[in-house]
Amino acid sequence: MKASAYLCNRAGASGVDVRKSLLRSVPRTDETFIPKPGTTRSVEAKLVNPLHERDWDESVSSHPQATIFHSSAWARVLSETYGHQPCYLRISARDEPLALVPMMEVQTLFTKARGVCLPFSDSCAPLLLTTFGKELVVKKLRQVARERNWKYFELRADSLLPEDAPASESYYGHVLDLQAGSSALYFGFTSSVQRAIRKAQRNGLTASVRSSSDAMDQFYNLHVRTRHKHGVPPQPRAFFASIQKNIINAGLGFIVVVERAEDALAAAMFFRAGNHAVYKFGASDQRAQELRPNNLAMFEAVKFLADAGARSLHFGRTDMTNEGLRRFKLSWGASEEQISYGKFNILADNWVGSRNHRPTFHNRIFRSLPASVNRLAGSLLYPHLD
């Protein structure tokens, strides 16, 4: 049997019907890519579906760099919401494990198939299990991409990029070490952050950690407003309903809601897997910015995570042109890193360099549309994006 006949497992997603017709019928059991003649036979890539393989989470959880984005819970969110197929890989050489690579196959009526590690995930590094073998892993990924007929595959971290490979996109990343404890961390904040926290408290704002669907509703209402302000459609409500079901309800995340007199002024969403937490979404009422609700939301989350034993909080990616957001994240005492994406074009057989600056004219368009139209646009557009 040819390698192209071995397909990744059925995602079991509840995506839009028009996308279901695109999904190939695939077996539920794991399969292995058989190298073609002339390739390295000692290296195997086993395609697995974390939605059905119970020990996937056990495999990744023991890795020190594993985050919530490597988990089956996040795979289920992406699969349920957008219909993407999980094509996760266990790569080994001579029966020795080399890497665990979470990969989603993204394809719609309007886009060619591509592999992404992972959609809507700020940073998701393939998990290397040895200190060598990077070239073997990349070579195997290229073979899998050809067999799957992908236009390209994208890695949202630089752990596998060759030294001479250009980054397709670059961002700032910020990580706060939580091990000092909540009390000591406060004194590592800049004076402006400390003043903002005190100002929020003096003005009667309260912050609480929640996991209820009511808290998700409060967050989503603020999310729609915030995205409209930035000229970006909100992600569909179904995306957050899936997060509620698969992550929040499973104890893998929470929402901090900041209120005054029962009016929600800000909300922030955090995920946690093992020792590592991620700040995923933030939203607020622009009219209340002077009261500093966002600072109070972050402070409450930092205290909660530190007291719960988390070791680090990743603030997500930041565009390199967004100096204001960069300063905000640095002001919490976070260390700064660069997140580099790598995109390999299968037809051209090379790594793709950075693209031109993204156009911003669409931001003005979405900013001018009614919120209801923006919500509809988000539901239509995001299934084609990653």
C-alpha positions, 0 to 999 in steps of 0.5 A: 500500500502506498504511503498516501493511502495511510490517512490520519484519523477522523477528527469527529468534529462538528464543523460546518456541513460544507467543510465536512464534504472536504474531510477524507474518510480516515481510519480510527486506528493509528497508522505509520508512513512507510518510506518510499524507496530511496528514503531513510527507512529507519525513521518513521512518522506515526500519525495519531489522533489525540481525540482517540488515543488516550495516552497522547496527553500522558506522552506530552505532559512529561515533556518540560516544554509542553503547554495546553496547546499540545493537549488533546483538549485544545485539539478537540476545540480546534476540531469541533469548531472548525472541522480541522483534522488532527494529524499529530505525529510520533517520529522515531528512528530505529524505535527510539523516539525523536519528537512529538509534533502536533499538527492540524490539517487545514483545508476548506473550499477556498484554501488548499490543504496545509499542515499547521502546528497549531492553528490559533496557537501563539506558540506551539513548539514540536516536542523534541525527545532527544538532543539530536535528530532535528534534521531527521524530524524535518525531513520526515515532516517534508515527506508527510507533507508531500504524501498528504498533498499539503501546500506547505507546513508551518511550525509556530516555534523555531525549535526545528528551524535550520540555522540558515532558514528565514523566519516566516513571521516573528513576534515577541513573547513574554514569560513571567516566572511565578516561583517566587510566590504571589507576595514577592512577585508584586514587588517585581512589577513596575511602579506604574503597574503597582499604581494601576492596581491600587487605583482599580482597588480604590475605585471599587473594582473587584476581580474574581476567578471563575469557571462558569458559563455566565463568566464566559458570556461576560467575557464574550460580550467584552470580546466582541466590543474589543475586537470591534475597537481594533477592527477585527471580527470576533471569533465565533461563539462556538469557539468559546463554547468549545473552550468552555466545555473542553478546557474550562470545565475540565479544570484546564483554564479559568476566566478572571472577571473585573466588575464594579457594581456588578457591571463587567469592565474587563475579563481575561482568559487563562489556560494551564497544563502542568506547570505552565499557564498561558494568557490567551485572551483579554477584553475590556470596556474601553470606556472604563480604561482609566479605572485600570480593570485590565491591570487588576485582572492580570494581578488576580490571575498572577496571584491565583496561578502562583498560589496554585503552584504554577511555575510560569505564565506566558503572555502570548505573542505580541506583534513587533510593531505593537510597542504599547502591548510590549511595554504592558507585558514587560511591566509585569517583570516578564522576560522577553523572547522572540517567537519565530515561525517557520513555513516550508513550501512543498512545491518550492522545496524551501523555507519561506522568508518573512512576508510583507507588512500586513495591510490594515485597510480591512481594520477600518472596514470592520471597525465601521461595521455593526457588531452583529455584522462583525460577528457574522463575518467572524463565523464565516472567515475564521474557518479558513484562517489559522 
